[in-house]
């Protein structure tokens, strides 16, 4: 009898434990369900907010386009009116001159019937006026419009913007590495801004600083503000262990060209600005002379985006100021080591600043 009671108690405890566990599971399920409902509500709100923002942005674009269309049409209408007024004035003047010359022709034809004595006695001055009268020709008016409207290639601009938006998905929070900082560089407290300072009477040629982060896989993107600078170099750096590298570096050190080392041979995939207006890309070259490519820049970049695709061996540079147009792209890059963001404020004292993600 006692064993039976004990067995019943054990079964009750077991059932109680099962019920307790199941109720806990139920509570957990309800909590998770509530979390999902909250996430759904939050997600719908985000989508709706983004939808409204997109509609607002495109409405604003349409208003801008409509306004520009009206402005161009008004300018054309004003030019048309001005030209037609000038032509009407010239036409009226020619009509008056034509009437005058017809009257002179009539008077001269009439006097052709006169005798010599009558002509000599004529005091009207018609004959003298007829001899000196000349047609006053109207001013030459241009047959071409002063300005011809050319719409910007919006599809191309949107394509560039889409490409920039795509790489911005890989935006990483990069900072600059204060370790082994050169004496001629001053780094901000948040490690996002670097300034070069002269150290008189010494001449400094090394203005480079690496990022604190390094990448050995994946896609990564960051942006740098260079708006006030007259010289800079940006890109990525990867340590190289080529046997010929040290030999070529020694040869470059004896040369006047301080830009010689900034090329893939020495682990640099960079572009830069020299002398305020010369934009360069430092390409691969097996000789001791750096192959410097001049870059055409319709809009000077105040903000440069750098995109690294480690596996694909690609380093791309974007002009964020000009709708995200591609400045230059290094392809087939061979990265044998981790890649570091590279920053070089050069001799320009203006700051070089890393932009926070999605700023």
C-alpha positions in Angstrom: 0.0 0.0 0.0 2.8 2.4 0.9 4.7 1.7 -2.3 1.5 2.4 -4.2 1.1 5.8 -2.5 4.8 6.5 -3.2 4.3 5.7 -6.8 1.3 7.9 -7.1 3.3 10.8 -5.5 6.1 10.3 -7.9 3.7 10.3 -10.8 2.1 13.5 -9.5 5.4 15.2 -9.1 6.4 14.1 -12.7 3.1 15.4 -14.1 3.6 18.6 -12.1 7.1 19.0 -13.5 5.8 18.3 -17.0 3.0 20.9 -16.6 5.4 23.4 -15.2 7.8 22.9 -18.1 5.0 23.1 -20.7 3.6 26.2 -19.1 7.1 27.7 -19.3 7.3 26.7 -22.9 3.9 28.3 -23.5 5.0 31.5 -21.8 8.1 31.5 -23.9 6.1 30.9 -27.1 3.8 33.8 -26.2 6.7 36.0 -25.5 8.4 35.1 -28.8 5.0 35.6 -30.6 4.8 39.0 -29.0 8.3 39.8 -30.1 7.5 38.7 -33.7 4.4 40.9 -33.7 6.5 43.8 -32.4 9.1 43.2 -35.0 6.4 43.0 -37.7 5.0 46.3 -36.5 8.4 47.8 -36.4 9.3 46.4 -39.9 6.1 47.7 -41.4 6.7 51.1 -39.9 10.2 51.2 -41.3 9.0 50.2 -44.7 6.2 52.7 -44.6 8.6 55.4 -43.5 11.0 54.5 -46.3 8.1 54.4 -48.8 7.0 57.9 -47.8 10.6 59.1 -47.9 11.1 57.7 -51.4 7.8 59.2 -52.6 8.7 62.6 -51.1 12.2 62.5 -52.6 10.8 61.7 -56.1 8.0 64.3 -55.7 10.7 66.8 -54.9 12.7 65.7 -58.0 9.6 66.1 -60.2 9.0 69.6 -58.8 12.6 70.5 -59.5 12.3 69.1 -63.0 9.0 70.9 -63.6 10.5 74.1 -62.3 13.6 73.7 -64.5 11.4 73.0 -67.5 9.4 76.1 -66.9 12.5 78.2 -66.5 14.1 76.9 -69.7 10.8 77.5 -71.6 10.6 81.0 -70.2 14.2 81.7 -71.2 13.4 80.4 -74.7 10.3 82.5 -74.9 12.1 85.6 -73.8 14.8 85.0 -76.4 12.1 84.3 -79.1 10.3 87.6 -78.2 13.5 89.6 -78.2 14.6 88.3 -81.6 11.2 88.6 -83.1 10.9 92.2 -81.8 14.3 93.0 -83.4 13.2 91.4 -86.7 9.9 93.3 -86.7 11.7 96.6 -86.1 14.1 95.8 -89.0 11.1 94.9 -91.1 9.3 98.2 -90.3 12.5 100.1 -91.1 12.8 98.3 -94.5 9.1 99.0 -95.3 9.7 102.7 -94.7 12.9 102.8 -96.7 11.2 100.9 -99.6 8.3 103.5 -99.6 10.9 106.3 -99.6 12.8 104.8 -102.5 9.6 104.3 -104.5 8.8 107.9 -104.0 12.3 108.9 -105.1 12.0 106.6 -108.2 8.6 108.3 -109.1 10.1 111.8 -108.7 13.2 110.9 -110.7 11.1 109.3 -113.5 8.9 112.4 -113.6 11.9 114.7 -113.9 13.3 112.5 -116.7 10.6 114.2 -118.8 11.8 117.7 -117.9 14.0 119.9 -120.0 17.5 120.9 -119.0 16.4 124.4 -118.0 13.6 122.9 -115.8 16.1 120.6 -114.1 18.5 123.5 -113.5 15.7 125.5 -112.0 14.6 122.6 -109.7 15.2 123.7 -106.1 13.6 120.7 -104.4 16.9 118.8 -103.9 15.3 115.6 -105.1 18.0 114.9 -107.6 20.8 115.5 -105.1 19.0 113.3 -102.5 18.5 110.6 -105.1 22.2 110.5 -105.8 23.4 110.1 -102.2 20.5 107.9 -100.9 21.6 104.4 -99.9 19.7 101.6 -98.5 20.3 101.2 -94.8 20.6 97.4 -94.2 19.4 95.9 -91.0 21.8 94.6 -88.4 22.8 91.0 -88.9 21.0 88.8 -86.5 22.2 85.3 -85.5 20.2 82.5 -86.9 21.2 80.3 -84.0 19.8 80.2 -80.5 22.1 81.7 -77.9 21.8 78.7 -75.6 20.6 75.2 -76.5 19.3 73.2 -73.6 20.8 69.8 -72.9 19.2 67.7 -70.2 21.6 66.0 -67.8 21.8 62.2 -68.2 19.6 61.4 -65.3 19.6 57.7 -66.1 23.4 57.7 -65.9 23.3 59.7 -62.7 20.8 57.3 -61.1 22.9 54.3 -62.2 26.0 55.8 -60.6 24.0 56.5 -57.5 22.7 52.9 -57.4 26.3 51.7 -57.6 27.3 53.9 -54.8 24.3 52.8 -52.7 25.3 49.2 -53.4 28.8 49.5 -52.1 27.6 51.7 -49.1 25.9 48.5 -47.8 29.4 47.4 -46.9 30.3 50.6 -44.9 32.6 49.8 -42.0 33.5 52.0 -39.1 37.2 52.7 -39.8 39.5 54.6 -37.5 43.2 55.6 -37.9 46.0 53.7 -36.1 47.9 55.9 -33.6 50.7 53.2 -33.3 54.0 54.3 -34.8 52.5 57.7 -35.7 55.0 60.0 -37.5 56.1 63.1 -35.6 54.8 65.3 -38.5 51.2 63.9 -38.1 48.6 65.0 -35.5 45.7 62.5 -34.9 42.4 63.6 -33.3 41.2 62.1 -30.1 38.5 60.0 -31.9 41.2 58.8 -34.4 39.1 59.9 -37.4 41.1 63.0 -38.4 44.7 63.5 -39.3 46.7 66.7 -39.9 50.2 67.1 -41.2 52.4 69.7 -39.5 55.8 71.0 -40.6 58.8 70.2 -38.3 61.4 72.8 -39.1 64.1 72.5 -40.2 63.5 68.8 -41.1 62.0 67.8 -44.4 59.5 65.0 -44.0 58.3 62.8 -46.9 56.4 60.1 -45.0 52.9 61.3 -44.2 51.2 57.9 -44.3 49.0 56.4 -41.6 47.2 53.0 -41.6 43.7 52.2 -40.4 43.3 50.5 -37.1 41.2 47.7 -38.8 42.5 45.3 -41.4 40.7 43.0 -43.8 41.6 39.5 -45.0 38.3 38.7 -46.7 34.9 40.2 -47.7 33.8 43.5 -49.0 34.4 46.8 -47.1 33.7 50.5 -47.8 34.6 53.8 -46.1 34.5 57.5 -47.0 37.0 60.3 -46.4 36.4 64.0 -46.4 39.2 65.9 -48.3 37.2 69.0 -49.1 39.8 71.5 -47.9 42.9 69.8 -49.0 45.3 70.6 -51.9 47.1 67.3 -51.7 46.3 63.8 -50.5 46.7 60.1 -51.2 44.1 57.5 -50.3 43.5 53.8 -50.8 44.7 50.5 -49.3 48.0 49.0 -48.2 49.1 45.4 -48.1 52.5 44.3 -46.9 54.6 42.6 -49.6 57.5 40.2 -49.3 58.9 40.3 -52.8 62.6 39.7 -53.1 62.9 42.5 -55.7 61.0 45.0 -53.6 63.8 46.1 -51.4 66.2 46.5 -54.3 63.7 48.6 -56.2 62.9 50.7 -53.1 66.6 51.5 -52.7 66.7 52.6 -56.3 63.5 54.8 -55.8 65.1 56.3 -52.7 67.8 57.8 -54.8 65.4 59.5 -57.1 63.6 62.8 -56.9 60.1 61.3 -57.5 58.7 60.9 -53.9 55.6 59.3 -55.4 57.6 56.3 -56.7 56.7 54.0 -53.9 52.9 54.5 -54.1 52.1 51.6 -56.4 51.0 48.0 -56.2 54.5 46.7 -56.5 55.1 48.0 -53.0 51.7 47.2 -51.7 49.9 50.5 -52.4 46.7 50.7 -54.3 46.0 54.4 -54.1 44.9 57.5 -55.9 45.8 61.1 -55.0 45.7 64.8 -55.6 48.8 66.8 -56.3 49.3 70.6 -56.6 45.6 71.4 -56.0 44.3 70.2 -59.3 46.2 67.1 -60.6 44.4 63.9 -59.8 46.5 60.8 -60.2 46.3 57.0 -60.0 49.5 55.1 -59.2 49.4 52.0 -61.3 51.5 48.8 -61.5 54.9 49.2 -63.0 57.8 46.7 -63.0 60.4 49.5 -63.5 61.7 51.9 -60.9 59.6 54.7 -62.4 56.0 54.9 -61.1 53.4 54.8 -63.7 51.3 57.8 -62.9 47.9 58.0 -64.6 46.2 61.4 -64.9 42.5 61.2 -63.9 39.9 63.4 -65.5 37.6 65.0 -62.9 34.6 67.1 -64.0 33.6 67.7 -60.4 36.5 67.9 -57.8 35.7 65.4 -55.0 35.2 66.8 -51.6 34.4 63.3 -50.3 36.0 60.1 -51.6 34.5 56.6 -51.1 36.9 53.6 -51.1 35.5 50.1 -51.8 37.5 46.9 -51.2 36.5 43.5 -52.5 39.2 41.3 -51.1 38.3 38.0 -52.9 37.7 39.7 -56.3 40.9 41.7 -56.0 39.2 45.0 -56.6 39.8 48.5 -55.1 37.4 51.2 -56.3 37.2 54.9 -55.7 34.0 56.9 -55.9 33.4 60.7 -56.1 30.6 61.0 -53.6 30.4 64.7 -54.4 29.5 63.9 -58.0 26.6 61.5 -57.5 28.9 58.7 -56.7 30.7 58.6 -60.1 33.6 56.1 -60.3 37.0 57.8 -60.1 39.2 54.8 -60.7 39.2 51.0 -60.2 42.2 48.7 -59.6 41.4 45.2 -60.8 43.1 41.8 -60.4 44.8 43.0 -57.2 47.0 40.3 -55.6 46.6 40.5 -51.8 48.9 38.0 -50.0 48.4 39.6 -46.6 45.7 41.5 -44.7 44.8 44.8 -46.3 44.8 48.1 -44.3 43.0 51.3 -45.2 45.7 53.9 -46.1 45.6 57.6 -45.5 48.1 60.3 -46.4 47.3 64.0 -45.8 50.5 64.9 -47.6 52.1 68.3 -47.0 48.7 70.1 -46.9 47.9 71.3 -43.4 44.1 71.0 -43.9 42.5 68.0 -42.2 41.8 64.6 -43.7 38.7 63.2 -42.0 37.0 59.8 -41.9 33.3 60.0 -42.2 31.1 58.0 -39.8 29.1 55.2 -41.4 25.9 56.4 -43.3 26.7 60.0 -42.5 
